[in-house]
Amino acid sequence: SHGVYLGATMGSEMTAAAFGNIGKVRRDPMAMLPFCGYNMGEYFGHWLEMRRYLTHLPRFFHVNWFRKDEGGKWLWPGFGENMRVLEWIIKRCHGTAAGHETQIGWTPTFEDFNIDDLNGFEKEDFEKVMAFNRNEWKAELVSQGEFFIDLYDHMPKELIFQRELLAARLV
């Protein structure tokens, strides 16, 4: 249910191309909001039911490609460099890469993350990208809660519980 929770709480900042306030996070669960023909809470419930049909559950990984530093500069270069993250994910799934446990899940260790030929990106930069910011996550939790209120009557209780578990880890 944790993976479904991650998908259910996905969001992105609005841009000039999207309707709404630029920079405000818009919840778009699993990038399906405009395409789902029925209540999203019920949609999440159907994803939770998929467990019954699988012998091996998939692993879930969640990234934020768009974090910025205090000066508004992107922390991660993005674009083709995102393959480095996918490389770590594959190694992690095969048991050949370590991770560091945080309140929000596992993050790569510097030693197991490929920064070869990533000019100007040093260990200090890596640590900024991977840093856990409790205040950012508390704000994220509030935003997720506002979204859940809209779907509460149809929201699977398992996802509400996942949110409560996250809140407990942020204390």
N, C-alpha and C positions, 0 to 999 in steps of 0.2 A: 504493500500500500504506500510505502515511501516514494517509490518511483511515480506512482499515479499522482501523489501529492505534488511532486516536483513539476510534473506536466500541468497539473491543475492550477498552479500558482504562477506559471510563466507570465512575464510581463515585459514590455519594452517601452522605452521613452517615445512619446509622440514627437513627430517631426512635422515639418511644413507640409509633407505629403499626406499626413493623417489628420483627420478631423479632431480637434481638441486643443488643449493647451500644450504648446511646445515645451518639452522637457518633463512633463508629467508622465508618470508610469501608467500605462494602459494594460490592464490584465487581458491577456489573450490566451486562454488555456490551450495548450498543445497546438497553438496557432490555428484553432478551428472555430473561433467564435463567429466569424461571418458566415461559416459554411454549415454549422450544426443546425439541423432542422427541428431539434427538440431541446428540452431543458438541459443545460450543461451539467447540473447535479446528477441527473439520470445518466448522462453520457459518461461521467466519471464512474458511476456505479457499474456500467457495462464494462469499463476497463478493469475494474476490480474483479469482476466475475471471470475475466480471462485466465486468472490463476488456475481455475479448475481444469482448464484444457491444456495446461503446460506441464511438462515433467521437469523442465529446467527454466527457472525464472530468469529473465534478462537482468543484467546489471545496469544501473542507471548512473549517469554522470551529468553534472549540471555545471555550466560555466556562465560567467558574465564577461563577455568580450569587451564591454564598454565602460569599465571602471576608469576613473580619472584621478589624477593627483590633485593636490591643493591648488595648483596653478591652472587646472583645466586641461592638462596634457594627458593623452591616453596612456595608461600603464602598460598595455600590451600592444605590440605593433599590428596584430591582426592579419587579415588577408591570408596569404599562403603560409604564414608562420603558424596559423592555427593547426596545421598538420602536426606540429610538435606536440600539441595537446592530445591529438588523436593517437599519436605514437605512444605516449605515456598510457593512455587508456587501454590500448591493445596490450601493451606489456603488463599492465595491472591485471587485466583479465586472464592473462596467461601465467600470472604469478611470478613474473620476472622483474617487477618494479615495486618499490616500496611506496608507502604513503604515510602522511602525518595526520593523525586523527584530530579533528577540531569539533567544535560544537555543531557545525553544519555538515560534517562529513569528512571524507578523506581528501587531502590535497597532496600533490606531488612533493617529493623531497628534491632538493636541489641536485643531489647526486644522481638521481634517476630521471632527470628531465634534460632533454637534449637542447642545449643552447649553442651547440657548435655553429660557428660562422654567423651567429646572430649579432652582428656588429653593434657595439654600443650597449648591449644588454648584459649586465653583470649580475653577480649574486645579489647585490643590494636591490637591483631592479626586480629580480625574481621574488625576493622576500616581500617587496611592496605589492606585487601582483597577488601573492598567496596570502597576504596578511588578513587575518580575521578581525573585522571591526564590529564589535558588539553593538555600538550605536546604530550603524548602518543596518544591521540585521534586526534590531528592535523596530526600526522604522519600516523595514520590509514586512515584518510580522504584522504591524498595524495595517499596512496597505493590503496585505493578504486577507486580514480579518474583515476589512470593509467589503472586499469582493465576496467573501463567504456569506456575509449578511444578506446580500442580494439573492443568494442561492440557498439560503439556510433550509427552507422547507423541503428541498429535494437533495440537499448535500448528504452524501453517505457519511455516517457517523465515524467510519474509519478515517476519513480525511480530517474531520474535526479533531479526532484524537491525535493524528499526526501533527496538526498545528499546535495542540497542547504540549506534545512532547518537545517540539522545537522551542516553544516558549519556556519550558522548564530548563532546557539546555542553555538558554540565554540569560538565566538569572545570575 
